[in-house]
Every structure is written in C-alpha cells, then in structure tokens.
C-alpha cells in the first residue's frame, strides 16, 4: 500500500512539471498560452482609463555578491538576504558571466522611488504593482505601502502622482510597432522619468508583442540600450510561461551582442506555489540574473480546475515568503491592480470595485504572510 502511494505521488509531481516545462500541447496553452483571453494589449487599457565571447554584457546587479554563490555560502554569510530555511537555486551558470566588482545599489538618479532608500530588492521591499488604473490617484495611494516598490503599466503612461507617492516607475517598450516606438522615445526624452526599462511584452506569444529573437535584439540595440547611458537599469523581454520561452530567451541573448541586461523579466500563470518556485529557479539557473516577476497569478489556463479562495491565499503567503527569502528575486508584481482581470479567476483580484484593496490585495501590499 505504501509503495502504491509513493508511486501516485511521484506521478503527480511529474504531471505538474510537465504542464510548465513540457512541450506545447494541443490545448489552449499551445494557441498562445491561453491567457490570450486576458492578455490583450495592456497599455491601451491603462491609457483608456487615463485619458478617458560577445554575449550580452550583464551589469552588476542590485543584489549582494552572495546572489550567485551556493546555498551553503549564502546561509553562512551574515549579510545574505536569504534565511537559512529557504531553498535556493543552483549557482549562476556561465552563460551570462557577471562582473567581479561588488554590485552597487540601483540607480537612484531617476524618479523618487524606493531605490534611493537602499531597500529595493531586499526583504520586505519586493512588491510591485502591475497597474491598470491610469490616473486614479486615490487607488494609487491606496496601493502604496513601504513594501510596494515599483509600478508599471505595460507602456510609458506614468500615472500622475507616482513620483510623489514614492513609486519607482518602470517604463516599457511593449513591442516593435511604430506607434509603440514613437511613444517610448518621446517619453524617454523626459528627465527623471523612471528607473528600470522593461523589455518587450511576451514576444514569444502570437497574441502579444510577437517577434523573433533577432528582431527583438535589433530593436533593443536601437531603443533600449541607449537608455543605459542615462542611468537606467534594464530588464529583459518578459517571457510568458509557455514552454517556448526559455529557448526564445536563449536565442535573444545570443543575438543581442553587446546589450546590457541587468535583470530578467518573466511571467507565470499556473496552479500551486511549488510549480512557481520550480519555474523561477529554472529561469534563474538559465542566466543567473536577478528576476523581476512582472506578472503572476494562481491561475489555470489549461482547462483544468481553478484554485479556491483558500488555496489562493495559501499560495500567495508561500510566494511572498519565498520572494523575501530569495536574494535573486528582485521584485514580484501580482496580476494585477485593476477592476477587471480579463479572463483570470476573479478570486485573484487585488482591487475592489470601489478602488481599494481586496483582502488578497491587502495581504500583498502589506507583505502579510
């Protein structure tokens, strides 16, 4: 009986991993990661509400030098950000060698966000808002706590009052269309506009920015790389959790010869904390870069059962704790601060129709795990 139980557990574990890392299946995931139903172009949504070797060179990260050491070293270093009970990923691979100098703090010459406080990326300061409420100042204030560091809106329409409230704004070049490029270039000509430039939104998805790695690398060199000289940090194109994302990112890094990539952006939608943890560790091992998780939710896009409310709260508590205890997680943005999650299980909502946080939103912005 015991052996049968162990076999069942093993098979269940393999099934979970297969959903995230296995080949694209014929279900909705294979037609655009199936969160296409929700994942239409986010930037216009926010705007409507507002207006009515020569590998990529990797700059020093914001994290301590222990970020790419082994788990044992991290646990014995007093300055390590990871608690001894946390589970760490393997050391950084040689695919993206880092400089040997001591990493510096994030650039604080842009905007008035938490980077200037020296807390960004450290325990208790890793929440960011994936923002869909435009210039709703009351909501903007309601979702800003000492734990919430960054804010982005899938574009360059920085909400009024973001700087005064202490948000770091992270402008994004969403895709390669001329209107996106023109809006990005115009916004980036402003002084003190933001702190981290985010790369393209899910270019591995046909329903999103949808471009091949070589095209993305060319656009990066033309429009994102020049921002480095202005003091901006950079975050890679954000992969969806579709299995083709890892290969796309690998090809992009090869094509982006001479590019400066400070952080790696990724998205994740699936069920259960263990699946998220495995996914993030796998991506971190690929390049050894600090990770910005710019979208995530305990959401099933594979036609299976959705998580219950209790399961979502349990998931979020485990995730928040993991982010705090993992030095290579720079920040994480639950999807999303908006009234309509566009196809995502509404139990994941962070915002009430009245504008303030739901119980789940309150848990997130107060880092209450």
N, C-alpha and C positions, 0 to 999 in steps of 0.2 A: 504493500500500500504506500509506504514512504517513498519507494523508488518511483512509483507512478506519479505521485505528487510532484517530485522533483523534476520529472520529465515534462509535466504540464507547465511548471514554472519556467523551465528553460525554453520551451516552445513559445510561451507567451512573450518572453523577453526578446526572442528573435523576431517575432512578428512586429513588435514595437519598433525595433531598429530598422526593419525592412521598410516601414512606412516612410521613415525620414531619409534613409540613405540608399534604399533600393532603387532599381530602375523605374523610370516613369511608367505608370500603369495606364490602363485604358479608362480609368475613372476620371472624374473631373480634374484631378490633380494634373493629369497629363495634357489637359487642354488649356493650360495657363495657370496652373497651381490653384485652380478653382476658387481662390479668393478674388478672382477677377470680378465676381459678382459684387464684391465690396470695393475692389481695388480699381476703380476708375481713377482718372487723373485727379489727385487730391488737391493740387494747387488751385484749380478753378473753384473748387468747393469753398476753400477758405476765402478766396477773392470775392466770390459772390456774397458771402456773408459780410465781408468787409465793405465792399462798395455798394452793396445793395446791394669679371663679369660685369655686365652692364645691366643688372637687374634694376628694378625700381629702387631708388635710394630711399631708405627709411630713416627719417629723422629721429632724434631722441624723443621718447615718449614722455608723458607727464608723470609716469609712474616711477617708483623707486627702482634701483638697479636690481632688486631681487625679483622683478617681474618675470624674468626669463631664467631664473635659477630653478633647481629642482625643488620638489615639495619639502624634502628634508631640510634644505638650506633655508627655505622660507620660514619653516617652523622654528628654527633656532636663531633667527635674526630678530632682534628686539624691535627694529623699525619696520618689519614686514607688516603689510596691511591685512594679511590673512591670518585668521585664528587657527590654532593648531588642530582644531577638529575638522576643518574644511578639507574637501577633497580637491586636489589640484590636478591640472592637466600636465602632460609631459612638457619638458623644456622646449623652448623655441627651436624650430628646425633651422637648417642652414639655407633655406630657400630665400629668406629675407634678412640678411645679416644686419645687425644694428650697430650703431657707433659705440665705441668703448667708453666714451666720456660719460660722466654722470648726467642722467637725464635732468632737464630743467623743468620748472613749473610751466603750465600752459601759458601761452601768450596772453597778457592782460592789457595790451595796448588797445584792444578793440572792445568797445562797449563797456558796460559796467557790471558784468555778470560775476558769478562766484569764482571764476578763475583767478581774479585778483586777490581773493581771500586765501588762496593756497590750499583750499579744501577740495577742489574739483577732482573727482576720481578717487577720493578717499572714502573710507567707511562713513556712511551717513550722508553723503553728498553725491549720490549717483542716480537720482531720479531726473528724468527729462520728460517734457510734455510734447507729445505728438498733437499739434494744435490745429483745430478745425473751426475755431470760433471768431476768427478775424479780429476786429477791434472791440470785442466785448470786454471792456475794461473791468467790469465787476467780476466776470468769470476769471479773467487773467489774474486778478488779485486773489480770488478765492483758491486758486490752484498754485499759488506761490508760497512755499514754506522754506525753511532753512535746508530741507532735504532736496528740494527741487532746484536743479542747477540750470539746465538748458531748455530751449524751446525751439522747435522748427515747425514749418507749415508746408512742407513739400515745395517750397518756392522761395521767393525773395520779398514777400509782402510782410515785413516785420510789423507786428501789432504795435499801435501807439501805446506808449507807457511801458513797454517791455524793459527798456533800459532802466527807467526809474524804479521799477519793481525789483531789479537785481537779476533779471534773467540774462543768461547768455543766449544770443540769437545765433542760430546755425543756418545760414543761407544755403540753398540747394540749387544746383543746376540740374533740373529734373530730367531733361532729355536733350536730344540733339536738334529739335525743330528750331527754325529761325526765330520764332517769337519767344521761345524759352531762352535762347541765347541772348537775344537783344535785351530782354527784361533783366537777365542776370548781369550782363555787362553794365547796364545803366545803374543797377542797384549797387554793384561792387565799386562803382566810382565814388560812392559816398564815403566820408570819413567815419571811422568807428562804427561800422555797420554790423559787425558780428565777430565771432571768434574762430569758428570751425566751418570750413566749406565742405558741404556734403556732396558726394558724387551722385551719379545718375540713379534714378529710382527703378530698381528691379529690371535692369537691361536684359536679364535672362528670361523675361516674360514677354510674350507677344502682346499682351494687353497693357503693358506698361511702357517704359522708355524703349524697349525692344531694339537693341543694336548689338552688333557683333563686337567682340573684344577689341579688334583693331580700330574700328570706328570710334569706340569709346576712348581708346588711348589717344587717338589723334585729337579728339575734342578736349580731352583732359589737358594735353600739352598746350593747346591754343587758349583755353579759357580758365582752367582751374590752376594750373601750375603758376601762372603769373601772379596769383594772389599770395603765394608764399612769400614773395619779397615784401609784401605789405604787412606781414606779421601773422597771417592766418595759418592755422593748422589745417590739415586736410584729412578727410575720411573717404575711403574707397567707395566705389559704386556699391549700393546696397543690394545684396542678393536676396531673392525670395528663398524660402526653404524647399523649393523644388530641387530634386537631386542633381539637375544640371548646373546648379550654381557654383559648386566647387571647381568644376572644370572651366567654367566661364571665367572665374576669378583667376585661376592659374594662367589662363591664356592672356588675360588682360595684363597681369603683372609682367609677363614676358614682353608683351607688345609696348608697354608703357616705359620704354627705355629712358632713364633719366628723370622719371617722375618722382615727386616727393609724396609718399604715402605715410601719414602719421598713425592713422587708426584704420581699423577695418569695420565697415558698416554691414550689418546683416539684419534680416527679418526672420521671424519664426512664428508659425501658426501650427499647432498640433495639440495633442492632449497629454497632460501629465508633466510634472517637474523633471522626472528622470530623463524623459525624452529631450526636454530643453537643455538640460545640463550636458548630456552627451553631444548634442548638436553644437553647443557653444565650445566645448572642449575640442571637438573635431576641427572646427574652423580656426580656433586659436592655434592648434598644432600645425595647421597648414602654413601659416605665415609668421606666427609668433608675434603678431601685432596686438596691442590693446584693442578691445572690441567695444564698439558702440552698437547696442541692440536697439535700433531705431523704430522697430515695430515688433510687438509680440502680443499674443493672447492665447488663452487656453481654449482653443477653437479647433473643431474638427472640420476640415474641408475635404474629407474623403468619404463622405456619405455615411459616416458612422454616427453613433450617439454622441450628443454634446455633453459636456461636463455639467454637473449640477451646481447649484449655488454654493453648497458646502465644499464641493471639490474645487471650485474656482478660488474660494477664499484660502483653502489649504494650499493650492498651487501657488497663489500669489505670496503667501507667507514664506513658503520654501524658497521661492525665486528671490524675494527681497533679501533674505538672509544670505543666499548664495552670492548675490551681487556684492553685498557688503564684505563678505569674507574672501572674495576672489580679486586679487590685485590687478589682474589683466582685464577685468570688466570696468570700463571707464564710466559708462552710464547706460541706463535702460529706459526706454520710453514705451509704456504700455499703450496699446491702441484702444482708444485714443480719447482725447478730451474733446468730445463733440456729442451732440444730441442723437445723432444717427450713425451707427457703426457700419452701415452699408453692407449688410449680409452677415456680419459677425453676431454670434449669440449675444443677445441683449443683456444677459447676466454678466457680461464683461464690461458693461457700461461704467465709465468713471464719472459721468456727469448727469445730474438730474435735468429734467426739462426746465426747471427754474434757474439753472445755471450753476448751482453749487455742486460740490462733490457728492456722489453716492456713497454708501458705506464702503464699497470697494475703493472708490476714489479717495476717500478719507484715509483709508488704510495705506494706500500707495504714497500719497503726498506727505504723510507723516511717518513713513517708513516703519509702520507698526506691525512688526512680525513677532 
